[in-house]
Amino acid sequence: MSEQQPFGEPGESDEFDEIVDAETDRDPDLAVIEAGSRTLRTQAGSPQGDQAPARPADPEVDKALRGVEAELATRWGETKLEPSVARISALMDVLGEPQRAYPSIHITGTNGKTSTARMIEALLGAFELRTGRYTSPHVQSITERISLDGAPIAPERFVATYEDIKPYVEMVDAAQEYRLSFFEVLTGMAYAAFADAPVDVAVVEVGMGGSWDATNVIDGSVAVITPIDLDHTDRLGATPADIAGEKSGVIKQGATVILAQQPVDAAQVMLKKAVEADATVAREGMEFGIVSREIAVGGQMLTLRGLGGEYPEVFLPLYGAHQAHNAAVALAAVEAFFGVGEQHARTLDPDTVRAAFASVVSPGRLEVVRRSPTVVLDAAHNPAGARAAADGVSEAFGFSRLIGVLGTSDDKDVKSVLEAFEPVFAEIVVTQNSSHRAMDADALAAVAVEVFGDERVVVEPRLDDALEAAITLAEEESEFSGAGVLVTGSVITVGEARLLLGRG
């Protein structure tokens, strides 16, 4: 059997490089993090919101989890592209098809998938269904990827699930030209954990694309497609229509498709696929959407129009218009799952819907992790995500002066990301995270100078130094008492900043 692995295979995330690095490069004990964390943690406040899981307190459990992480990390390779669901299908077969034990809601798109998945999960849980959620990449802990009843799987259970399926993984490895990938094994773990729980419904986010994604061995009765934009064009296609063709592969025969607002050419491709699959389609702005939206303390107040009627006075404790759109999509997906709008016009219980949305958290998505000055984290890594983050931070916070901290991967459309942030950043501190795929800080600075000008760019290769520099810039003059800091550019950058600032 070959020890090589296909590169860029479909079981990978839209944050493909982030996932690789999260398991092979990123370590909470890295000197760059430990050296700076003590000072920054003593400065950090205690804003509301959940904590991404820290390392297990029990040293034996931590050792076992690190062992699993190390074994999973050996599964990455960079030799060839071979989009296929053959390996994951073989694994499901020997595991007894665990993904058939529960109904599923399948989510694809370019941006907004994880936040939408969290909202769907909260809604289903509020209606007393036991949920399993599979998302990627993680912000701090690999256990975040597999959630049961709205909480990350316990480290002990994560390890036990891996050990349970490991003999079957090795059996499939021996029979295939290529070993199962990191993401394929994690997908198998998630589906097995959900069946073992057991869950009433699984909420599953694709890794990359749709048709050939490792998650696409489920029969999602509801397919959700969040906004399509250009990202990973080398793997998914050069136009929104090309990307939509790949992502529409999650649409199964007879399913209900929930379409967020899309570029026209992308929408046409997805509607054609829905017709071919005899699927029912609900479109944002047509069958459902946002009726009204107002900024509120700690988030926003919405009136949403669902498939069965209106839901007024819905408080969403997340920032940005894009999150309101995610909420509309999530509500429609849950209504479709329950059959609302198919036989008769009715709504879900409005009070239950309100309670669910009020409970939603989404770490690393315009997340406040410190006050005085306010430090916000957002994992935007492509131009569309950067535009949404820039609009959201401007609208929600109204900072008199905003300092950016940006560290990104070296294969992203960095200039377009910087251009999206230029109107809102007074100054930018460019840095790099611990990943070997991180863009060199000096190279990033050269691009930043093209966009911002030399006088607005500060270079700090270490992330802890970059955070210190940005906080100092925000504090340096009393007239800027309303100054803030936005840390962005990469899930890894945000995860490490979260740890440095005491949130992990």
Phi and psi in degrees as a GROMACS rama.xvg file:
@    title "Ramachandran Plot"
@    xaxis  label "Phi"
@    yaxis  label "Psi"
@TYPE xy
-71.5396  141.17  SER-2
-90.1795  -2.41994  GLU-3
-75.8107  159.705  GLN-4
-129.116  144.775  GLN-5
-67.2937  141.824  PRO-6
-93.7599  137.092  PHE-7
72.2252  25.8532  GLY-8
-72.6151  161.829  GLU-9
-70.0104  -8.49758  PRO-10
-79.1932  15.6807  GLY-11
-104.28  161.789  GLU-12
-83.0581  162.475  SER-13
-63.9617  -10.141  ASP-14
-110.573  50.0145  GLU-15
-49.0699  -52.8472  PHE-16
-65.033  -33.6062  ASP-17
-63.4208  -40.5067  GLU-18
-64.6419  -46.7937  ILE-19
-55.4392  -49.5884  VAL-20
-67.0796  -35.7744  ASP-21
-58.6425  -32.9963  ALA-22
-96.9702  -24.0794  GLU-23
-107.202  -26.6127  THR-24
-112.23  -39.6671  ASP-25
-82.9386  130.415  ARG-26
-144.261  127.81  ASP-27
-60.9371  -14.9398  PRO-28
-96.2364  5.59961  ASP-29
-55.7669  141.376  LEU-30
-59.649  -37.2597  ALA-31
-61.7783  -30.3715  VAL-32
-84.028  -48.7605  ILE-33
-62.3839  -37.755  GLU-34
-62.3964  -37.4146  ALA-35
-99.3774  -11.1349  GLY-36
-70.5842  -33.2138  SER-37
-62.1044  -48.0835  ARG-38
-66.3976  -46.193  THR-39
-66.0473  -35.3023  LEU-40
-66.7812  -37.1911  ARG-41
-68.5411  -22.3535  THR-42
-86.8527  -22.7096  GLN-43
-73.2571  145.735  ALA-44
-86.6166  -164.23  GLY-45
-129.865  68.0158  SER-46
-65.616  162.081  PRO-47
-71.4176  159.356  GLN-48
129.1  164.134  GLY-49
-83.3047  163.921  ASP-50
-102.636  131.271  GLN-51
-65.1036  145.01  ALA-52
-58.3524  136.637  PRO-53
-85.8254  -179.107  ALA-54
-62.3995  147.808  ARG-55
-58.8154  140.146  PRO-56
-70.7282  -33.8404  ALA-57
-73.893  119.383  ASP-58
-61.873  -31.7149  PRO-59
-69.6495  -40.7535  GLU-60
-65.701  -41.7475  VAL-61
-61.8775  -41.3755  ASP-62
-62.1891  -43.675  LYS-63
-64.6661  -41.6645  ALA-64
-64.6876  -41.8214  LEU-65
-62.5073  -34.9924  ARG-66
-63.8066  -42.4178  GLY-67
-65.154  -44.7605  VAL-68
-57.6401  -41.7333  GLU-69
-65.0647  -41.2457  ALA-70
-66.6637  -41.743  GLU-71
-62.9098  -36.9919  LEU-72
-64.508  -25.8952  ALA-73
-71.0207  -9.58907  THR-74
-86.6383  -1.24023  ARG-75
-90.3098  143.814  TRP-76
-147.407  166.989  GLY-77
-136.98  54.5758  GLU-78
-107.906  -33.7643  THR-79
-161.95  161.875  LYS-80
-100.438  122.783  LEU-81
-140.239  79.325  GLU-82
-63.8066  120.832  PRO-83
-165.723  145.761  SER-84
-104.974  14.3363  VAL-85
-63.0628  -44.3146  ALA-86
-69.0783  -46.1093  ARG-87
-66.8459  -35.0616  ILE-88
-64.1188  -39.896  SER-89
-64.1292  -39.5086  ALA-90
-65.7299  -43.6423  LEU-91
-60.7379  -37.4177  MET-92
-62.5041  -48.2692  ASP-93
-74.0558  -20.5627  VAL-94
-84.7645  -4.83822  LEU-95
86.8163  28.0913  GLY-96
53.8144  57.4591  GLU-97
-62.0916  -27.3634  PRO-98
-69.7629  -9.10648  GLN-99
-90.9027  -1.53248  ARG-100
-83.5707  -3.13574  ALA-101
-156.344  154.084  TYR-102
-73.5163  157.918  PRO-103
-134.858  149.84  SER-104
-112.766  121.931  ILE-105
-107.963  130.114  HIS-106
-121.47  127.86  ILE-107
-133.002  -177.777  THR-108
135.603  -176.818  GLY-109
-96.0943  -50.8978  THR-110
-127.625  154.424  ASN-111
90.5175  2.56296  GLY-112
-65.4107  -47.95  LYS-113
-66.5593  -43.9398  THR-114
-62.4083  -41.4732  SER-115
-63.7021  -41.4563  THR-116
-61.147  -41.4929  ALA-117
-64.1412  -38.962  ARG-118
-67.3109  -43.4002  MET-119
-59.8129  -45.2223  ILE-120
-59.283  -44.0923  GLU-121
-63.4477  -41.052  ALA-122
-64.8134  -47.5659  LEU-123
-62.3715  -41.2938  LEU-124
-64.4107  -36.6035  GLY-125
-64.488  -26.5168  ALA-126
-93.129  21.5392  PHE-127
65.5076  32.6408  GLU-128
-99.0281  141.498  LEU-129
-81.1971  126.828  ARG-130
-114.578  150.144  THR-131
-121.908  135.214  GLY-132
-127.245  131.642  ARG-133
-122.603  114.828  TYR-134
-135.442  165.725  THR-135
-159.197  156.97  SER-136
-81.4664  179.145  PRO-137
-92.9461  158.351  HIS-138
-84.358  -46.6393  VAL-139
-131.562  -41.8126  GLN-140
-122.208  138.94  SER-141
-59.898  -25.1795  ILE-142
-68.5888  -16.6634  THR-143
-61.1688  -25.9894  GLU-144
-67.6571  -30.6753  ARG-145
-115.076  113.934  ILE-146
-118.178  145.393  SER-147
-125.281  129.934  LEU-148
53.3569  37.7688  ASP-149
83.6885  4.50483  GLY-150
-129.925  145.467  ALA-151
-56.8453  143.423  PRO-152
-58.2313  141.863  ILE-153
-63.8186  144.281  ALA-154
-54.494  -39.5994  PRO-155
-61.073  -41.0404  GLU-156
-72.7566  -34.8516  ARG-157
-59.8005  -48.7429  PHE-158
-62.3267  -45.1594  VAL-159
-62.3262  -39.4735  ALA-160
-63.8112  -42.3182  THR-161
-61.2448  -47.0422  TYR-162
-63.23  -34.2158  GLU-163
-64.0936  -42.5303  ASP-164
-92.8819  -9.59615  ILE-165
-55.048  -44.8354  LYS-166
-60.9631  -34.3075  PRO-167
-74.3637  -35.5503  TYR-168
-60.9475  -45.1421  VAL-169
-65.688  -34.0576  GLU-170
-63.0432  -44.2149  MET-171
-68.7461  -41.1037  VAL-172
-52.9184  -44.2915  ASP-173
-67.2863  -23.115  ALA-174
-98.2678  -5.46549  ALA-175
-110.975  157.337  GLN-176
-65.7412  -36.485  GLU-177
-121.284  144.496  TYR-178
-65.107  155.08  ARG-179
-58.0623  141.638  LEU-180
-79.9432  168.199  SER-181
-50.5693  -50.948  PHE-182
-69.4915  -35.4926  PHE-183
-64.6796  -41.4961  GLU-184
-64.7583  -43.733  VAL-185
-61.8621  -38.9035  LEU-186
-63.1971  -43.6099  THR-187
-60.8577  -39.8806  GLY-188
-62.0716  -45.1454  MET-189
-60.8545  -49.3979  ALA-190
-64.2673  -36.4871  TYR-191
-68.8685  -41.854  ALA-192
-63.9807  -38.431  ALA-193
-65.9202  -41.2072  PHE-194
-68.0703  -36.0337  ALA-195
-71.5696  -28.5034  ASP-196
-54.9245  -52.7196  ALA-197
-87.4845  159.003  PRO-198
-96.2848  159.308  VAL-199
-85.6728  -26.861  ASP-200
-158.817  142.497  VAL-201
-107.57  137.606  ALA-202
-111.17  111.771  VAL-203
-121.537  122.729  VAL-204
-95.9091  134.325  GLU-205
-65.9326  162.23  VAL-206
-82.2892  -75.8829  GLY-207
-128.595  134.962  MET-208
73.462  -125.247  GLY-209
-172.517  -64.1793  GLY-210
-52.9519  -49.4203  SER-211
-103.964  12.2816  TRP-212
-69.7093  145.556  ASP-213
-61.4503  -27.4708  ALA-214
-71.6095  -14.2878  THR-215
-82.2568  32.2713  ASN-216
-101.344  3.73568  VAL-217
-90.9842  160.639  ILE-218
-107.892  83.5755  ASP-219
-68.924  116.432  GLY-220
-69.5415  -22.4831  SER-221
-125.527  125.338  VAL-222
-109.971  125.288  ALA-223
-111.18  129.545  VAL-224
-122.964  106.5  ILE-225
-75.5906  173.528  THR-226
-54.7507  136.09  PRO-227
-91.2932  134.391  ILE-228
-147.295  177.046  ASP-229
-78.966  121.705  LEU-230
-165.205  144.167  ASP-231
52.9485  45.9719  HIS-232
-65.4173  -22.7909  THR-233
-71.0224  -19.8881  ASP-234
-111.377  -29.2212  ARG-235
-109.459  -17.928  LEU-236
129.525  159.489  GLY-237
-92.3976  -8.74474  ALA-238
-130.186  159.466  THR-239
-55.7928  -35.6301  PRO-240
-65.0855  -42.2166  ALA-241
-61.4054  -46.3748  ASP-242
-64.2276  -39.9902  ILE-243
-62.4622  -35.1799  ALA-244
-61.3805  -40.5208  GLY-245
-71.8636  -44.6942  GLU-246
-71.1565  -27.803  LYS-247
-69.7544  -3.39668  SER-248
-64.5541  -13.0456  GLY-249
-79.3195  -9.98189  VAL-250
-76.623  115.046  ILE-251
-99.2217  162.348  LYS-252
-56.8804  124.595  GLN-253
74.9768  9.22019  GLY-254
-75.8002  170.55  ALA-255
-103.737  129.976  THR-256
-108.22  124.633  VAL-257
-104.505  111.571  ILE-258
-103.963  118.461  LEU-259
-68.9426  169.798  ALA-260
-58.1125  132.875  GLN-261
-132.057  155.445  GLN-262
-56.8547  147.438  PRO-263
-56.7124  -45.7239  VAL-264
-67.4344  -33.9119  ASP-265
-68.6428  -43.5233  ALA-266
-60.0866  -40.5105  ALA-267
-60.9878  -42.0452  GLN-268
-63.7018  -44.1095  VAL-269
-70.7082  -36.0743  MET-270
-66.1455  -38.0331  LEU-271
-63.1481  -43.2078  LYS-272
-63.2351  -39.4941  LYS-273
-63.2825  -40.6839  ALA-274
-62.6396  -43.9185  VAL-275
-62.0855  -32.8182  GLU-276
-92.4322  5.6461  ALA-277
53.6033  39.7755  ASP-278
-94.6964  151.718  ALA-279
-88.1975  135.949  THR-280
-118.033  133.755  VAL-281
-121.384  125.012  ALA-282
-110.625  134.956  ARG-283
-63.3374  134.953  GLU-284
91.3788  -11.9152  GLY-285
-118.615  -74.2028  MET-286
-83.8385  -20.2564  GLU-287
-154.326  168.276  PHE-288
164.063  -163.982  GLY-289
-98.7971  123.928  ILE-290
-85.4543  -45.8909  VAL-291
-151.683  158.214  SER-292
-152.146  128.966  ARG-293
-133.096  142.97  GLU-294
-69.6684  137.295  ILE-295
-134.349  162.79  ALA-296
-62.1963  120.99  VAL-297
81.9431  8.19918  GLY-298
162.573  -129.685  GLY-299
-153.27  152.113  GLN-300
-107.282  128.057  MET-301
-123.243  150.736  LEU-302
-116.149  119.654  THR-303
-109.004  140.631  LEU-304
-102.93  114.867  ARG-305
-95.0196  -169.405  GLY-306
-71.0606  -21.2437  LEU-307
-114.755  -0.583432  GLY-308
150.67  -169.651  GLY-309
-95.8107  150.771  GLU-310
-125.983  97.678  TYR-311
-83.7143  163.417  PRO-312
53.9078  51.4468  GLU-313
-98.0168  113.497  VAL-314
-89.0859  127.343  PHE-315
-117.216  114.44  LEU-316
-82.7161  42.3953  PRO-317
-129.68  154.541  LEU-318
-101.866  149.928  TYR-319
103.389  141.247  GLY-320
-60.1405  -33.0816  ALA-321
-62.0278  -32.0625  HIS-322
-72.5886  -31.0097  GLN-323
-64.3253  -41.1962  ALA-324
-65.4503  -39.3759  HIS-325
-60.2178  -38.3551  ASN-326
-64.3045  -42.1476  ALA-327
-61.7589  -42.0461  ALA-328
-64.6484  -44.24  VAL-329
-62.0978  -43.7454  ALA-330
-61.0698  -46.7103  LEU-331
-61.8306  -37.6233  ALA-332
-63.7339  -42.5275  ALA-333
-70.8775  -39.0341  VAL-334
-58.8041  -44.4042  GLU-335
-62.4261  -39.9273  ALA-336
-60.8019  -39.1389  PHE-337
-85.9354  -2.47145  PHE-338
85.1764  12.3806  GLY-339
-66.5621  134.984  VAL-340
90.6991  -12.2573  GLY-341
-81.5126  -52.1319  GLU-342
-98.7236  -31.144  GLN-343
-157.311  159.261  HIS-344
-87.0224  113.337  ALA-345
-155.943  162.98  ARG-346
-110.17  164.322  THR-347
-69.72  164.718  LEU-348
-59.3283  116.259  ASP-349
-60.5794  -37.8182  PRO-350
-66.2221  -37.6105  ASP-351
-66.8957  -40.282  THR-352
-61.991  -44.9027  VAL-353
-61.1881  -44.9283  ARG-354
-62.4719  -38.7596  ALA-355
-64.8757  -50.2602  ALA-356
-63.7066  -35.2495  PHE-357
-65.9788  -17.5514  ALA-358
-94.7041  -4.596  SER-359
-71.4315  136.998  VAL-360
-129.576  153.535  VAL-361
-147.127  86.5994  SER-362
-55.2742  138.336  PRO-363
78.3677  10.8117  GLY-364
-121.19  96.2408  ARG-365
44.9932  50.4568  LEU-366
-95.0499  126.564  GLU-367
-82.7454  123.523  VAL-368
-119.612  -1.77687  VAL-369
-161.284  153.38  ARG-370
-121.58  156.364  ARG-371
55.8096  71.7098  SER-372
-80.8034  162.529  PRO-373
-71.3277  129.478  THR-374
-115.973  125.336  VAL-375
-116.54  139.909  VAL-376
-112.599  136.376  LEU-377
-146.355  130.315  ASP-378
-85.1294  23.3285  ALA-379
-56.2343  130.553  ALA-380
-134.838  0.324971  HIS-381
-135.822  168.177  ASN-382
-57.6314  -41.3604  PRO-383
-64.4875  -43.1056  ALA-384
-64.3671  -38.1414  GLY-385
-65.6018  -40.1514  ALA-386
-64.2227  -41.8137  ARG-387
-64.5006  -41.84  ALA-388
-65.8336  -41.9048  ALA-389
-62.9463  -44.828  ALA-390
-64.4994  -42.9471  ASP-391
-65.7739  -43.9043  GLY-392
-68.4208  -35.3223  VAL-393
-66.8615  -43.4546  SER-394
-70.1981  -43.6878  GLU-395
-81.6115  -31.5692  ALA-396
-110.444  -30.6875  PHE-397
57.4249  40.225  GLY-398
-60.0304  139.449  PHE-399
-72.0095  -24.3268  SER-400
-154.952  126.153  ARG-401
-117.704  125.775  LEU-402
-102.974  130.206  ILE-403
-97.4798  143.633  GLY-404
-121.801  120.416  VAL-405
-133.407  125.543  LEU-406
-136.134  131.284  GLY-407
-138.032  174.292  THR-408
-81.9784  157.679  SER-409
-82.4473  -2.81231  ASP-410
-111.92  14.139  ASP-411
-86.5883  167.128  LYS-412
-81.0342  74.0674  ASP-413
-63.3524  -42.1407  VAL-414
-61.9599  -43.057  LYS-415
-65.9492  -36.4666  SER-416
-63.1493  -46.4837  VAL-417
-62.2482  -40.9472  LEU-418
-63.5077  -32.5712  GLU-419
-67.4846  -34.1234  ALA-420
-88.8837  -17.3734  PHE-421
-54.7284  -42.5274  GLU-422
-65.0391  -21.887  PRO-423
-106.188  -17.7671  VAL-424
-91.1876  123.252  PHE-425
-69.7233  -42.6384  ALA-426
-142.774  159.755  GLU-427
-131.876  133.852  ILE-428
-103.853  113.244  VAL-429
-93.258  141.678  VAL-430
-150.295  -169.976  THR-431
-147.23  148.551  GLN-432
-88.546  -172.999  ASN-433
-80.2307  -4.65933  SER-434
-71.0497  144.144  SER-435
-71.3084  -13.0081  HIS-436
-91.4576  -1.06212  ARG-437
-64.76  141.546  ALA-438
-69.5132  132.419  MET-439
-55.7474  135.932  ASP-440
-59.2286  -39.2231  ALA-441
-68.2364  -39.5181  ASP-442
-65.763  -40.4633  ALA-443
-64.045  -38.2527  LEU-444
-62.628  -37.8931  ALA-445
-61.8316  -39.4606  ALA-446
-71.5314  -39.473  VAL-447
-61.8916  -38.4369  ALA-448
-63.1614  -35.518  VAL-449
-60.953  -34.3876  GLU-450
-91.2859  -42.702  VAL-451
-100.37  -22.6653  PHE-452
90.1275  151.281  GLY-453
-60.6095  -37.2869  ASP-454
-71.1755  -13.7649  GLU-455
-105.448  5.9376  ARG-456
-115.352  128.198  VAL-457
-117.354  138.615  VAL-458
-112.225  122.944  VAL-459
-138.216  98.087  GLU-460
-58.8586  -33.0351  PRO-461
-87.0431  134.437  ARG-462
-64.9026  -37.8943  LEU-463
-63.0338  -39.6621  ASP-464
-66.88  -36.6046  ASP-465
-64.1034  -42.2174  ALA-466
-64.3562  -43.1658  LEU-467
-59.7316  -44.631  GLU-468
-63.9056  -42.3034  ALA-469
-67.1727  -41.4983  ALA-470
-64.2381  -39.7847  ILE-471
-62.7185  -43.7672  THR-472
-61.6269  -37.2816  LEU-473
-70.5768  -26.4388  ALA-474
-97.2935  -12.1486  GLU-475
-65.9835  -27.2065  GLU-476
-127.146  132.655  GLU-477
-60.2683  -27.9784  SER-478
-66.6835  -16.5742  GLU-479
-101.565  43.9875  PHE-480
-63.6613  -18.5354  SER-481
-100.227  25.8812  GLY-482
-79.2899  156.935  ALA-483
-146.441  174.396  GLY-484
-130.056  133.683  VAL-485
-118.29  120.743  LEU-486
-101.67  127.936  VAL-487
-158.229  -176.829  THR-488
107.588  -18.8522  GLY-489
-170.45  145.934  SER-490
-63.3821  -38.0398  VAL-491
-66.3877  -44.4041  ILE-492
-57.6163  -45.4229  THR-493
-66.0815  -41.8356  VAL-494
-62.932  -42.2338  GLY-495
-70.7919  -36.6122  GLU-496
-64.4375  -38.4145  ALA-497
-60.6332  -41.5942  ARG-498
-67.6373  -44.0926  LEU-499
-59.9523  -34.5915  LEU-500
-93.3138  14.3385  LEU-501
84.1887  18.4566  GLY-502
-101.211  15.3431  ARG-503
